């Protein structure tokens, strides 16, 4: 568990990735069911799983992660873990 996570995830859309990479991500992020999301969402979800309850997560991410409907699952996880 970490006290702070800081990052700048790559701006990649999963549907544009090779099938091998998509399958690996799918196997490691079973809780995300929509694979058209931005890969930044996966960084956010992974960070939530690795941060202490009192920790801080800081990311430079595309605003689409916070505003698009397809990232609703990511937003739900953020809100449920950090109210």
mmCIF file of the C-alpha atoms, coordinates in Angstrom:
data_MODEL
# 
_entry.id   MODEL 
# 
loop_
_atom_site.group_PDB 
_atom_site.id 
_atom_site.type_symbol 
_atom_site.label_atom_id 
_atom_site.label_alt_id 
_atom_site.label_comp_id 
_atom_site.label_asym_id 
_atom_site.label_entity_id 
_atom_site.label_seq_id 
_atom_site.pdbx_PDB_ins_code 
_atom_site.Cartn_x 
_atom_site.Cartn_y 
_atom_site.Cartn_z 
_atom_site.occupancy 
_atom_site.B_iso_or_equiv 
_atom_site.pdbx_formal_charge 
_atom_site.auth_seq_id 
_atom_site.auth_comp_id 
_atom_site.auth_asym_id 
_atom_site.auth_atom_id 
_atom_site.pdbx_PDB_model_num 
ATOM 1  C CA . UNK A 1 1  ? 0.000   0.000   0.000   1.00 0.00 ? 1  UNK A CA 1 
ATOM 2  C CA . UNK A 1 2  ? 1.201   3.488   -0.840  1.00 0.00 ? 2  UNK A CA 1 
ATOM 3  C CA . UNK A 1 3  ? 0.742   6.842   0.886   1.00 0.00 ? 3  UNK A CA 1 
ATOM 4  C CA . UNK A 1 4  ? 0.878   8.796   -2.383  1.00 0.00 ? 4  UNK A CA 1 
ATOM 5  C CA . UNK A 1 5  ? 0.619   7.907   -6.074  1.00 0.00 ? 5  UNK A CA 1 
ATOM 6  C CA . UNK A 1 6  ? 1.521   10.493  -8.713  1.00 0.00 ? 6  UNK A CA 1 
ATOM 7  C CA . UNK A 1 7  ? 1.325   9.838   -12.435 1.00 0.00 ? 7  UNK A CA 1 
ATOM 8  C CA . UNK A 1 8  ? 0.679   10.894  -15.990 1.00 0.00 ? 8  UNK A CA 1 
ATOM 9  C CA . UNK A 1 9  ? -0.948  7.903   -17.720 1.00 0.00 ? 9  UNK A CA 1 
ATOM 10 C CA . UNK A 1 10 ? -0.621  7.596   -21.501 1.00 0.00 ? 10 UNK A CA 1 
ATOM 11 C CA . UNK A 1 11 ? -3.512  8.813   -23.641 1.00 0.00 ? 11 UNK A CA 1 
ATOM 12 C CA . UNK A 1 12 ? -4.463  5.583   -25.385 1.00 0.00 ? 12 UNK A CA 1 
ATOM 13 C CA . UNK A 1 13 ? -7.915  4.288   -26.295 1.00 0.00 ? 13 UNK A CA 1 
ATOM 14 C CA . UNK A 1 14 ? -8.152  0.571   -25.601 1.00 0.00 ? 14 UNK A CA 1 
ATOM 15 C CA . UNK A 1 15 ? -10.069 -0.255  -28.763 1.00 0.00 ? 15 UNK A CA 1 
ATOM 16 C CA . UNK A 1 16 ? -7.020  0.837   -30.768 1.00 0.00 ? 16 UNK A CA 1 
ATOM 17 C CA . UNK A 1 17 ? -4.669  -1.589  -28.962 1.00 0.00 ? 17 UNK A CA 1 
ATOM 18 C CA . UNK A 1 18 ? -3.569  -5.008  -30.191 1.00 0.00 ? 18 UNK A CA 1 
ATOM 19 C CA . UNK A 1 19 ? -5.785  -7.871  -29.067 1.00 0.00 ? 19 UNK A CA 1 
ATOM 20 C CA . UNK A 1 20 ? -2.985  -9.372  -26.937 1.00 0.00 ? 20 UNK A CA 1 
ATOM 21 C CA . UNK A 1 21 ? -2.752  -6.205  -24.839 1.00 0.00 ? 21 UNK A CA 1 
ATOM 22 C CA . UNK A 1 22 ? -6.517  -5.862  -24.567 1.00 0.00 ? 22 UNK A CA 1 
ATOM 23 C CA . UNK A 1 23 ? -6.820  -9.446  -23.345 1.00 0.00 ? 23 UNK A CA 1 
ATOM 24 C CA . UNK A 1 24 ? -4.111  -8.893  -20.713 1.00 0.00 ? 24 UNK A CA 1 
ATOM 25 C CA . UNK A 1 25 ? -5.870  -5.752  -19.476 1.00 0.00 ? 25 UNK A CA 1 
ATOM 26 C CA . UNK A 1 26 ? -9.206  -7.536  -19.472 1.00 0.00 ? 26 UNK A CA 1 
ATOM 27 C CA . UNK A 1 27 ? -7.751  -10.329 -17.315 1.00 0.00 ? 27 UNK A CA 1 
ATOM 28 C CA . UNK A 1 28 ? -6.202  -7.871  -14.846 1.00 0.00 ? 28 UNK A CA 1 
ATOM 29 C CA . UNK A 1 29 ? -9.160  -5.480  -14.626 1.00 0.00 ? 29 UNK A CA 1 
ATOM 30 C CA . UNK A 1 30 ? -12.137 -7.811  -14.510 1.00 0.00 ? 30 UNK A CA 1 
ATOM 31 C CA . UNK A 1 31 ? -14.141 -5.203  -12.605 1.00 0.00 ? 31 UNK A CA 1 
ATOM 32 C CA . UNK A 1 32 ? -14.173 -2.937  -15.692 1.00 0.00 ? 32 UNK A CA 1 
ATOM 33 C CA . UNK A 1 33 ? -16.547 -4.217  -18.313 1.00 0.00 ? 33 UNK A CA 1 
ATOM 34 C CA . UNK A 1 34 ? -16.321 -1.495  -20.935 1.00 0.00 ? 34 UNK A CA 1 
ATOM 35 C CA . UNK A 1 35 ? -13.227 -1.769  -23.076 1.00 0.00 ? 35 UNK A CA 1 
ATOM 36 C CA . UNK A 1 36 ? -13.702 1.385   -25.108 1.00 0.00 ? 36 UNK A CA 1 
ATOM 37 C CA . UNK A 1 37 ? -12.565 3.424   -22.128 1.00 0.00 ? 37 UNK A CA 1 
ATOM 38 C CA . UNK A 1 38 ? -9.399  5.456   -22.015 1.00 0.00 ? 38 UNK A CA 1 
ATOM 39 C CA . UNK A 1 39 ? -6.445  3.604   -20.516 1.00 0.00 ? 39 UNK A CA 1 
ATOM 40 C CA . UNK A 1 40 ? -6.144  6.405   -17.944 1.00 0.00 ? 40 UNK A CA 1 
ATOM 41 C CA . UNK A 1 41 ? -9.188  4.871   -16.265 1.00 0.00 ? 41 UNK A CA 1 
ATOM 42 C CA . UNK A 1 42 ? -7.247  1.689   -15.643 1.00 0.00 ? 42 UNK A CA 1 
ATOM 43 C CA . UNK A 1 43 ? -4.490  3.669   -13.945 1.00 0.00 ? 43 UNK A CA 1 
ATOM 44 C CA . UNK A 1 44 ? -7.078  5.310   -11.695 1.00 0.00 ? 44 UNK A CA 1 
ATOM 45 C CA . UNK A 1 45 ? -8.680  1.987   -10.766 1.00 0.00 ? 45 UNK A CA 1 
ATOM 46 C CA . UNK A 1 46 ? -5.301  0.314   -10.155 1.00 0.00 ? 46 UNK A CA 1 
ATOM 47 C CA . UNK A 1 47 ? -4.235  3.226   -7.957  1.00 0.00 ? 47 UNK A CA 1 
ATOM 48 C CA . UNK A 1 48 ? -7.388  2.991   -5.872  1.00 0.00 ? 48 UNK A CA 1 
ATOM 49 C CA . UNK A 1 49 ? -6.507  -0.632  -5.173  1.00 0.00 ? 49 UNK A CA 1 
ATOM 50 C CA . UNK A 1 50 ? -2.932  0.256   -4.150  1.00 0.00 ? 50 UNK A CA 1 
ATOM 51 C CA . UNK A 1 51 ? -3.419  3.437   -2.073  1.00 0.00 ? 51 UNK A CA 1 
ATOM 52 C CA . UNK A 1 52 ? -3.813  3.595   1.699   1.00 0.00 ? 52 UNK A CA 1 
ATOM 53 C CA . UNK A 1 53 ? -7.225  4.776   2.876   1.00 0.00 ? 53 UNK A CA 1 
ATOM 54 C CA . UNK A 1 54 ? -5.647  8.060   3.970   1.00 0.00 ? 54 UNK A CA 1 
ATOM 55 C CA . UNK A 1 55 ? -3.408  8.276   0.904   1.00 0.00 ? 55 UNK A CA 1 
ATOM 56 C CA . UNK A 1 56 ? -3.422  10.740  -1.980  1.00 0.00 ? 56 UNK A CA 1 
ATOM 57 C CA . UNK A 1 57 ? -3.678  10.049  -5.715  1.00 0.00 ? 57 UNK A CA 1 
ATOM 58 C CA . UNK A 1 58 ? -2.574  12.750  -8.146  1.00 0.00 ? 58 UNK A CA 1 
ATOM 59 C CA . UNK A 1 59 ? -2.858  12.236  -11.900 1.00 0.00 ? 59 UNK A CA 1 
ATOM 60 C CA . UNK A 1 60 ? -2.639  14.371  -14.986 1.00 0.00 ? 60 UNK A CA 1 
ATOM 61 C CA . UNK A 1 61 ? -5.459  12.843  -17.015 1.00 0.00 ? 61 UNK A CA 1 
ATOM 62 C CA . UNK A 1 62 ? -7.615  13.688  -19.969 1.00 0.00 ? 62 UNK A CA 1 
ATOM 63 C CA . UNK A 1 63 ? -10.856 15.327  -18.860 1.00 0.00 ? 63 UNK A CA 1 
ATOM 64 C CA . UNK A 1 64 ? -12.731 12.680  -20.854 1.00 0.00 ? 64 UNK A CA 1 
ATOM 65 C CA . UNK A 1 65 ? -12.054 10.250  -18.005 1.00 0.00 ? 65 UNK A CA 1 
ATOM 66 C CA . UNK A 1 66 ? -14.140 12.412  -15.695 1.00 0.00 ? 66 UNK A CA 1 
ATOM 67 C CA . UNK A 1 67 ? -16.863 13.435  -18.117 1.00 0.00 ? 67 UNK A CA 1 
ATOM 68 C CA . UNK A 1 68 ? -17.670 10.595  -20.529 1.00 0.00 ? 68 UNK A CA 1 
ATOM 69 C CA . UNK A 1 69 ? -20.445 8.156   -19.801 1.00 0.00 ? 69 UNK A CA 1 
ATOM 70 C CA . UNK A 1 70 ? -18.288 5.164   -20.711 1.00 0.00 ? 70 UNK A CA 1 
ATOM 71 C CA . UNK A 1 71 ? -16.068 5.944   -17.738 1.00 0.00 ? 71 UNK A CA 1 
ATOM 72 C CA . UNK A 1 72 ? -18.991 5.868   -15.328 1.00 0.00 ? 72 UNK A CA 1 
ATOM 73 C CA . UNK A 1 73 ? -17.557 2.763   -13.649 1.00 0.00 ? 73 UNK A CA 1 
ATOM 74 C CA . UNK A 1 74 ? -14.298 4.566   -12.941 1.00 0.00 ? 74 UNK A CA 1 
ATOM 75 C CA . UNK A 1 75 ? -16.120 7.522   -11.437 1.00 0.00 ? 75 UNK A CA 1 
ATOM 76 C CA . UNK A 1 76 ? -18.232 5.199   -9.309  1.00 0.00 ? 76 UNK A CA 1 
ATOM 77 C CA . UNK A 1 77 ? -15.117 3.544   -7.897  1.00 0.00 ? 77 UNK A CA 1 
ATOM 78 C CA . UNK A 1 78 ? -13.533 6.905   -7.140  1.00 0.00 ? 78 UNK A CA 1 
ATOM 79 C CA . UNK A 1 79 ? -16.657 8.197   -5.382  1.00 0.00 ? 79 UNK A CA 1 
ATOM 80 C CA . UNK A 1 80 ? -17.153 4.980   -3.407  1.00 0.00 ? 80 UNK A CA 1 
ATOM 81 C CA . UNK A 1 81 ? -13.568 4.914   -2.178  1.00 0.00 ? 81 UNK A CA 1 
ATOM 82 C CA . UNK A 1 82 ? -12.972 8.647   -1.629  1.00 0.00 ? 82 UNK A CA 1 
ATOM 83 C CA . UNK A 1 83 ? -16.056 10.412  -0.364  1.00 0.00 ? 83 UNK A CA 1 
# 
